[in-house]
């Protein structure tokens, strides 16, 4: 447990279910997304999961591969029930009626060994690409950090900022509190719909965490909000949104920028909305500054919590940023950052596309293997194809999203 990124403290253990090593657990509310897998160790899972104990003739890893194929997902949708598609639930009474391919146990074992060997090659490729993305991102952050704290003129006179962690800033700049240059609004709009409210599109935590910009062409969740919430939290051009709570302090204060007004799009729960004073600060400059490594560290330090960390509105309002005195200078800095970062952004996008393509190849490979499209009975692993679970870690997604606790709390 000490090596895990997140430790789950369970307050109501009597609601949880036991899963022993080799059991298959699936999430009733997310099975349509492929949320299923074998338990790697004995432990507990949230009430949102169904725990299936395989018979002796079953290799649970083979069926976990099978259950995540696109063809099986189509069947899952047929057998699931719910008011809206993205909240469909697959109950055990329905799941146990779904037909499944059952090769002889030796073939199941052979397929699993083959897929794990291929996964090892794919995992090494993905890890190399992620390492490249990390290096490019670090280089990009250094460019941004210097531009928003020192400006573009290397010969400009500097002055002490009065803040130890910030150091010196250009002499003609000021050091401002966010509350003096932007209106800070926290959202309480959740994804649940209510009959007496107005339909809206939600900009939620994942949208902000995974994107620098929030635009109208994004696939945003549908929900409802009150008239007061719509007035206060509809996104306007220049707005900056940041994550105000997360499972780790490092994911607090992650910003995104709104280039154009988005009527009908509302800032969702887990987020704070910063609306800049147009005479004082450019929205894009505020976004770049909050996203810089040096400025972001104050959010990480101020975040409090045990299993989930959060910023208070007071913390955001009293956060500090260095500020050029004119909008024109801020615009110049933003244009320079965009030009300097464009080659890095393009290289990052290429690496991400390559990861996406190798994942698509893996999906096809798995589907062919578990459905018998390729005969693997004579295949034998080479000496470099024996793989441990640790080597497959790169196959996991890094997506941010709601936790099992949220699923458990939403369960009927």
C-alpha positions in Angstrom: 0.0 0.0 0.0 2.9 2.4 0.7 3.8 2.4 -3.0 0.3 3.3 -4.3 -0.5 6.8 -5.4 -3.8 6.7 -3.5 -4.9 5.0 -0.3 -8.6 4.4 0.1 -9.9 4.9 3.6 -13.3 3.1 3.8 -15.8 4.5 6.3 -18.5 1.9 5.9 -16.8 -1.5 5.4 -19.9 -3.4 5.9 -21.1 -2.2 2.5 -18.0 -3.5 0.7 -17.6 -6.8 -0.9 -14.7 -9.3 -0.6 -12.8 -10.3 -3.7 -10.1 -13.0 -3.5 -7.3 -13.4 -6.0 -8.6 -14.6 -9.3 -12.2 -13.5 -8.8 -13.6 -11.3 -11.5 -15.1 -8.0 -10.4 -17.1 -5.6 -12.7 -18.5 -2.2 -12.1 -22.3 -2.3 -12.6 -22.4 1.4 -13.7 -19.2 1.2 -15.9 -19.3 -2.2 -17.4 -20.2 -0.5 -20.7 -16.8 1.2 -20.5 -15.0 -2.1 -19.9 -14.6 -1.7 -16.1 -13.9 -5.3 -15.4 -10.9 -7.3 -14.3 -9.4 -10.1 -12.2 -8.6 -9.4 -8.6 -4.8 -9.3 -8.3 -4.9 -9.8 -4.5 -7.4 -10.6 -1.8 -9.2 -7.4 -0.8 -12.4 -5.4 -0.7 -14.2 -3.6 -3.6 -16.9 -1.0 -3.4 -20.6 -1.8 -3.4 -20.7 -0.6 -7.1 -19.0 -3.8 -8.1 -20.3 -7.4 -8.6 -17.8 -10.1 -7.6 -17.9 -13.2 -9.8 -16.1 -16.4 -8.6 -15.0 -18.5 -11.6 -15.3 -22.3 -11.7 -12.2 -24.4 -11.9 -12.3 -24.7 -15.7 -12.1 -20.9 -16.1 -9.0 -18.7 -16.4 -10.3 -15.4 -15.1 -7.8 -13.3 -17.0 -9.0 -14.9 -20.3 -12.5 -13.8 -19.6 -11.4 -10.4 -18.4 -9.8 -9.9 -21.9 -13.0 -11.2 -23.5 -15.4 -9.1 -21.5 -13.5 -5.9 -22.6 -13.7 -6.5 -26.4 -15.9 -4.2 -28.5 -18.2 -7.0 -29.5 -18.8 -7.9 -25.9 -19.4 -4.3 -25.1 -22.3 -4.3 -27.6 -23.8 -7.2 -25.7 -23.3 -5.4 -22.4 -25.3 -2.4 -23.8 -28.2 -4.8 -24.8 -28.3 -6.3 -21.3 -27.9 -3.1 -19.3 -30.7 -1.0 -18.0 -30.9 2.7 -17.2 -32.6 6.1 -17.8 -29.7 7.5 -19.8 -27.0 5.5 -21.7 -24.0 6.8 -19.7 -25.7 5.7 -16.4 -26.7 2.2 -17.6 -26.2 -0.6 -15.1 -25.5 -4.2 -15.7 -27.0 -6.2 -12.9 -25.9 -9.8 -12.1 -29.2 -11.3 -13.1 -28.6 -9.9 -16.6 -24.9 -10.5 -16.8 -25.2 -14.2 -16.0 -27.5 -14.6 -18.9 -25.0 -13.2 -21.4 -23.4 -15.9 -23.7 -19.6 -16.2 -23.7 -17.1 -18.2 -25.7 -15.5 -21.0 -23.6 -12.4 -22.5 -25.1 -10.9 -25.5 -23.3 -8.9 -24.5 -20.2 -5.5 -25.2 -21.8 -6.4 -22.9 -24.7 -7.5 -20.2 -22.3 -4.2 -20.4 -20.6 -2.3 -20.3 -23.9 -4.2 -17.2 -25.0 -3.5 -15.4 -21.8 0.2 -16.2 -22.0 0.3 -14.9 -25.6 -1.6 -11.7 -24.8 0.6 -11.0 -21.7 3.7 -11.4 -23.9 2.3 -9.0 -26.5 1.2 -6.6 -23.8 4.8 -6.5 -22.5 6.0 -5.2 -25.9 3.2 -2.7 -26.1 3.7 -1.6 -22.5 7.4 -0.9 -23.2 6.4 1.2 -26.3 3.8 3.2 -24.3 6.3 3.8 -21.5 8.9 5.2 -23.9 6.3 7.5 -25.4 5.1 8.6 -22.0 8.7 9.3 -21.0 9.1 11.4 -24.1 5.9 13.3 -23.3 7.1 14.0 -19.8 10.4 15.5 -21.1 8.6 17.6 -23.6 6.1 18.8 -21.0 8.9 19.7 -18.6 10.6 21.8 -21.3 7.3 23.5 -22.1 6.7 24.3 -18.5 10.2 25.8 -18.1 9.5 28.1 -21.1 6.1 29.2 -19.6 7.5 29.6 -16.0 10.3 32.0 -17.1 8.0 34.1 -19.3 5.3 34.7 -16.7 7.7 35.4 -13.8 10.6 37.2 -15.6 9.1 38.5 -18.8 10.8 38.4 -22.3 13.4 41.1 -21.9 16.6 39.6 -20.4 18.0 43.1 -19.8 15.1 44.4 -17.7 15.8 45.5 -14.2 14.5 43.2 -11.5 13.2 43.8 -8.0 12.6 41.5 -5.0 9.0 40.3 -5.1 8.9 40.0 -1.3 7.8 36.4 -1.7 10.6 33.8 -1.0 9.4 31.2 -3.4 8.7 33.7 -6.2 12.1 35.5 -6.0 12.7 38.5 -8.2 10.3 39.9 -10.8 10.7 42.7 -13.4 10.9 46.1 -11.6 7.8 47.5 -13.5 5.6 44.5 -12.6 3.4 44.2 -9.6 2.7 41.2 -7.4 -1.1 40.8 -7.2 -3.6 38.7 -5.2 -6.1 36.9 -7.5 -9.0 38.4 -5.6 -7.8 41.9 -6.8 -7.8 41.0 -10.5 -10.5 38.3 -10.9 -13.9 37.3 -9.4 -13.6 33.8 -7.9 -16.7 31.6 -8.0 -16.9 28.0 -6.8 -19.4 25.6 -8.4 -21.8 23.1 -6.8 -23.5 22.0 -10.0 -23.4 18.2 -10.2 -24.1 15.7 -13.0 -27.5 14.6 -11.6 -30.6 16.0 -13.4 -33.5 17.5 -11.6 -37.0 18.1 -13.1 -37.3 21.7 -12.0 -34.0 22.8 -13.6 -32.9 23.9 -17.0 -30.8 21.5 -19.3 -27.2 22.6 -19.7 -23.9 21.2 -20.8 -21.3 20.7 -18.0 -17.7 21.5 -18.1 -16.5 19.0 -15.5 -13.2 18.0 -13.8 -12.0 15.7 -16.6 -12.6 18.4 -19.3 -10.4 20.8 -17.4 -7.7 18.3 -16.3 -7.2 17.0 -19.8 -7.4 20.2 -21.9 -5.8 23.6 -22.0 -8.9 25.1 -23.6 -12.6 24.6 -23.2 -14.3 25.0 -26.5 -17.8 24.5 -28.0 -16.8 21.4 -30.0 -15.9 19.4 -27.0 -18.1 16.4 -26.0 -19.5 17.8 -22.7 -21.8 16.0 -20.3 -25.5 16.9 -20.2 -27.1 17.8 -16.9 -29.4 20.5 -15.4 -28.8 23.6 -13.3 -30.9 26.3 -11.6 -31.5 29.7 -13.1 -29.1 31.3 -10.5 -26.4 28.7 -11.2 -26.7 29.4 -15.0 -26.3 33.1 -14.5 -23.3 32.8 -12.1 -21.4 29.9 -13.8 -22.0 30.1 -17.6 -18.7 30.2 -19.3 -17.6 33.5 -20.9 -14.7 34.5 -23.0 -11.5 34.9 -20.9 -12.7 32.8 -18.0 -10.2 30.6 -16.3 -11.3 27.3 -14.7 -9.2 25.4 -12.2 -9.6 22.1 -10.3 -10.3 22.9 -6.6 -10.2 19.3 -5.2 -8.6 16.0 -6.2 -7.2 12.8 -4.9 -3.7 14.2 -4.8 -2.4 17.7 -4.0 -0.5 17.8 -7.3 -3.8 17.7 -9.2 -5.1 20.8 -7.4 -5.2 24.1 -9.3 -4.9 22.6 -12.8 -6.2 25.4 -15.1 -8.0 25.6 -18.4 -8.9 28.7 -20.5 -12.1 29.7 -22.2 -11.2 31.6 -25.5 -14.8 32.2 -26.5 -18.1 32.6 -24.7 -20.0 29.3 -24.4 -23.8 29.9 -23.8 -25.4 26.9 -22.3 -22.1 25.6 -20.8 -21.8 25.7 -17.0 -18.9 25.2 -14.8 -19.4 21.9 -12.8 -18.7 20.7 -9.3 -15.0 20.2 -8.2 -14.1 23.3 -10.2 -13.5 27.0 -9.5 -14.3 29.7 -12.0 -12.0 32.8 -12.2 -13.5 35.7 -14.2 -10.7 38.3 -14.9 -11.1 42.0 -14.5 -10.6 42.9 -18.2 -8.7 46.1 -17.4 -6.2 44.3 -15.1 -5.5 40.9 -16.6 -5.9 39.0 -19.8 -7.6 35.7 -19.3 -5.0 33.8 -21.3 -2.2 35.4 -19.2 -3.9 34.4 -16.0 -4.3 30.8 -17.3 -0.6 30.7 -18.3 0.5 32.0 -15.0 -1.6 29.7 -12.8 -0.4 26.8 -14.9 3.3 27.6 -14.4 5.3 25.3 -12.1 6.3 28.1 -9.7 2.9 29.7 -9.3 1.0 26.3 -9.1 3.0 25.1 -6.0 1.1 27.5 -3.7 -2.1 25.6 -4.5 -0.4 22.3 -3.8 0.8 23.5 -0.4 -2.5 25.0 0.6 -4.6 22.0 -0.3 -5.8 20.0 2.7 -7.4 16.6 3.1 -6.8 12.9 3.9 -8.2 10.8 1.0 -9.2 13.8 -1.1 -7.6 17.2 -1.1 -9.3 20.5 -1.6 -8.7 24.3 -1.8 -11.0 26.8 -0.1 -12.2 29.8 -1.9 -10.1 31.9 0.5 -7.0 30.1 -0.7 -7.7 30.8 -4.3 -8.6 34.4 -3.7 -5.3 35.1 -1.8 -3.1 33.2 -4.2 -0.3 35.4 -5.7 0.7 36.0 -9.3 3.3 38.4 -10.9 1.5 40.8 -13.2 2.8 43.0 -16.0 1.1 46.4 -15.8 -0.4 46.5 -19.3 -2.7 44.2 -21.3 -0.4 44.8 -24.3 2.6 43.3 -22.5 0.5 40.4 -21.3 -0.6 39.7 -24.9 3.0 39.9 -26.2 4.1 37.3 -23.6 1.1 35.0 -24.5 1.9 35.2 -28.2 5.6 34.4 -27.5 4.7 31.4 -25.3 2.4 30.1 -28.0 5.1 30.4 -30.7 7.8 28.8 -28.5 5.6 25.9 -27.4 4.0 25.1 -30.7 6.8 22.6 -31.8 6.6 21.0 -28.4 2.8 20.7 -28.5 3.0 19.1 -31.9 5.6 16.6 -30.7 3.5 15.8 -27.7 0.4 15.3 -29.9 2.3 13.0 -32.2 3.4 10.8 -29.3 -0.1 10.8 -27.9 -1.5 9.7 -31.3 1.1 6.9 -31.5 -0.1 5.7 -28.0 -3.7 5.8 -29.3 -2.8 3.8 -32.4 -0.9 1.1 -30.5 -3.8 0.8 -28.1 -6.2 0.3 -31.1 -3.8 -2.4 -32.4 -3.8 -4.0 -29.0 -7.7 -4.0 -29.0 -7.7 -5.8 -32.3 -5.1 -8.2 -31.2 -7.0 -9.2 -28.1 -10.3 -9.5 -30.0 -8.7 -11.9 -32.6 -7.0 -14.0 -29.9 -10.0 -14.4 -27.5 -12.5 -15.2 -30.3 -10.3 -17.8 -32.0 -9.5 -15.8 -35.1 -5.9 -16.8 -34.7 -4.8 -20.3 -33.7 -2.4 -20.0 -30.8 -2.2 -23.6 -29.7 1.3 -24.1 -31.1 2.7 -20.7 -29.9 5.5 -20.7 -27.3 6.9 -17.6 -25.6 10.5 -16.6 -26.2 12.9 -16.0 -23.3 12.3 -12.2 -23.5 8.5 -12.7 -23.4 8.0 -13.9 -19.9 6.5 -10.9 -18.2 5.6 -9.7 -14.7 2.6 -7.6 -13.6 4.9 -4.7 -12.9 6.0 -4.5 -16.6 2.4 -4.2 -17.7 1.7 -1.1 -15.5 2.1 1.2 -18.6 -1.0 -0.3 -20.1 -3.2 1.4 -17.5 -4.9 4.6 -18.4 -4.0 7.9 -16.7 -7.4 9.3 -17.1 -8.8 11.5 -14.4 -12.4 10.7 -13.3 -14.7 9.9 -10.5 -13.7 7.3 -8.0 -15.3 4.1 -7.0 -16.6 6.0 -3.9 -18.7 8.2 -6.2 -20.1 5.1 -7.9 -20.9 3.5 -4.6 -22.6 6.7 -3.4 -24.7 6.8 -6.5 -25.8 3.2 -6.3 -29.5 2.4 -5.7 
